[in-house]
């Protein structure tokens, strides 16, 4: 049953990514309209955006930072996101003095109350950013959710992660924060 849920969640995530890429014209038309730097690459600057979070504060991504950042894109209806959530909460609580974590909810394709309940159930103590217009999601052009981007203090993407075991994710975070 868990594998079936994981497959269904991944399929829904792929459909969402397809919607983000193809909602206005063909893929070729969209890519031609976007500068090459719109698709983030490793060791390049993370695309900039600013979003409001559940706590009412505004958070910005892009440019130099005080701490490295784990930028996670998710939705409450995504089974793999639910599978990943306990590890994100635990790792953030463990490394919050050395690492920022922003969970960008695809609010434009999610139910607001369900999303709030999800964040509360998994005890998200980190900012949950609300991407109502899916603008941040479009800038990062990922193919499935959950997808996380590791961003160093210089504001550069150092890794792109889909679903990992908690141990594998922790190793990548330790490398990012220089442990």
C-alpha positions as CSV (number, residue, x, y, z in Angstrom):
1,X,0.0,0.0,0.0
2,X,2.9,2.4,0.9
3,X,4.5,1.8,-2.5
4,X,1.2,2.5,-4.3
5,X,0.7,5.7,-2.3
6,X,4.3,6.8,-3.1
7,X,3.7,6.0,-6.8
8,X,0.4,7.9,-6.8
9,X,2.1,10.9,-5.0
10,X,4.9,10.9,-7.5
11,X,2.5,10.8,-10.4
12,X,0.5,13.7,-9.0
13,X,3.8,15.6,-8.4
14,X,4.8,15.0,-12.1
15,X,1.4,16.2,-13.2
16,X,1.8,19.4,-11.2
17,X,5.2,20.0,-12.6
18,X,3.8,19.5,-16.1
19,X,1.1,22.0,-15.3
20,X,3.7,24.5,-14.2
21,X,5.7,24.0,-17.3
22,X,2.9,23.8,-19.9
23,X,0.1,26.0,-18.6
24,X,0.7,28.7,-21.1
25,X,1.7,27.4,-24.5
26,X,4.1,24.6,-25.4
27,X,7.3,23.8,-23.5
28,X,9.4,25.1,-26.4
29,X,7.5,28.4,-26.4
30,X,8.0,28.8,-22.7
31,X,11.7,27.9,-22.8
32,X,12.3,30.3,-25.6
33,X,10.6,33.1,-23.6
34,X,12.7,32.4,-20.5
35,X,16.4,33.3,-20.2
36,X,18.7,30.3,-19.8
37,X,19.5,31.4,-16.2
38,X,15.8,30.8,-15.3
39,X,16.5,27.0,-14.9
40,X,18.7,26.7,-11.8
41,X,21.9,24.8,-12.1
42,X,24.3,23.5,-9.6
43,X,27.0,26.1,-8.4
44,X,25.0,29.0,-9.8
45,X,23.0,31.7,-8.0
46,X,19.7,30.5,-6.7
47,X,16.7,32.3,-8.3
48,X,15.5,35.2,-6.2
49,X,12.0,35.5,-4.8
50,X,10.1,36.8,-1.8
51,X,7.1,35.2,-0.2
52,X,5.0,35.7,2.9
53,X,4.9,32.8,5.4
54,X,2.3,31.3,7.7
55,X,3.7,33.4,10.5
56,X,3.0,36.6,8.5
57,X,6.7,37.5,8.0
58,X,8.2,37.9,4.5
59,X,11.2,35.8,3.6
60,X,13.6,36.3,0.7
61,X,15.7,33.8,-1.2
62,X,18.5,34.9,-3.4
63,X,21.9,36.4,-2.7
64,X,24.3,36.0,0.2
65,X,22.9,34.6,3.5
66,X,23.9,34.4,7.1
67,X,23.3,30.6,7.1
68,X,23.0,28.0,4.4
69,X,19.4,27.2,3.3
70,X,17.4,24.0,2.6
71,X,14.6,25.2,0.3
72,X,11.9,22.6,0.1
73,X,8.9,22.6,-2.3
74,X,5.9,20.6,-1.1
75,X,2.1,20.2,-0.9
76,X,-0.1,18.7,1.7
77,X,-1.7,16.2,-0.8
78,X,1.7,14.8,-1.7
79,X,2.3,11.4,-0.1
80,X,6.1,11.5,-0.5
81,X,6.0,15.0,1.1
82,X,4.2,13.4,4.1
83,X,6.9,10.7,4.2
84,X,9.7,13.3,4.2
85,X,8.1,15.7,6.7
86,X,9.2,14.1,10.0
87,X,12.8,14.1,8.8
88,X,12.7,17.8,7.8
89,X,11.2,18.7,11.2
90,X,13.8,16.7,13.1
91,X,16.8,17.8,11.1
92,X,15.7,21.5,11.3
93,X,15.3,21.2,15.1
94,X,18.8,19.6,15.3
95,X,20.6,22.1,13.0
96,X,18.5,25.3,13.2
97,X,21.5,27.3,14.6
98,X,23.6,26.5,11.5
99,X,20.9,26.1,8.8
100,X,17.8,27.9,7.6
101,X,14.9,25.8,6.2
102,X,12.1,27.3,4.2
103,X,9.2,25.0,3.2
104,X,7.6,26.5,0.1
105,X,4.0,25.3,0.0
106,X,2.5,25.2,-3.5
107,X,-0.5,27.0,-2.1
108,X,-1.9,27.8,-5.6
109,X,-2.5,24.0,-5.9
110,X,-3.2,23.1,-2.3
111,X,-5.9,23.5,0.2
112,X,-5.0,26.2,2.7
113,X,-6.6,24.6,5.8
114,X,-5.2,21.2,5.0
115,X,-1.7,22.7,4.5
116,X,-1.9,24.5,7.9
117,X,-3.0,21.2,9.5
118,X,-0.1,19.4,7.8
119,X,2.5,21.9,9.1
120,X,1.0,21.7,12.6
121,X,0.8,17.9,12.6
122,X,4.5,17.5,11.7
123,X,5.5,20.4,14.0
124,X,7.1,22.6,11.3
125,X,9.1,25.1,13.4
126,X,10.6,26.6,10.3
127,X,9.0,29.1,8.0
128,X,6.2,27.7,5.7
129,X,6.2,30.1,2.7
130,X,3.0,30.5,0.7
131,X,3.4,30.3,-3.1
132,X,-0.1,31.3,-4.1
133,X,0.8,32.2,-7.6
134,X,3.4,29.4,-8.0
135,X,5.9,32.0,-9.0
136,X,8.7,30.5,-6.9
137,X,7.9,27.1,-8.2
138,X,8.1,28.3,-11.8
139,X,11.5,29.9,-11.2
140,X,12.9,26.6,-9.8
141,X,11.4,24.5,-12.6
142,X,11.6,21.2,-10.7
143,X,10.0,18.0,-12.1
144,X,8.3,16.5,-9.0
145,X,7.6,17.2,-5.3
146,X,9.1,17.1,-2.9
147,X,12.1,18.7,-4.3
148,X,14.7,20.5,-2.1
149,X,17.5,22.8,-3.1
150,X,20.6,23.2,-0.9
151,X,21.8,26.8,-1.1
152,X,25.1,27.9,0.4
153,X,25.9,31.1,2.3
154,X,26.9,32.7,-1.0
155,X,23.4,32.1,-2.4
156,X,24.5,29.3,-4.8
157,X,22.7,26.1,-5.3
158,X,25.0,23.2,-4.3
159,X,22.6,20.3,-4.6
160,X,19.1,19.3,-5.7
161,X,17.3,16.6,-3.7
162,X,14.2,14.6,-4.2
163,X,13.2,12.0,-1.6
164,X,16.2,10.7,0.5
165,X,16.4,8.7,3.6
166,X,16.8,10.8,6.7
167,X,20.4,9.6,7.1
168,X,21.3,10.5,3.5
169,X,19.6,13.9,3.9
170,X,21.5,14.6,7.1
171,X,24.9,13.7,5.5
172,X,24.1,16.3,2.7
173,X,23.1,18.9,5.3
174,X,26.3,18.3,7.3
175,X,28.3,18.8,4.2
176,X,26.5,22.0,3.4
177,X,27.0,23.5,6.9
178,X,30.7,22.3,6.9
179,X,30.6,19.7,9.6
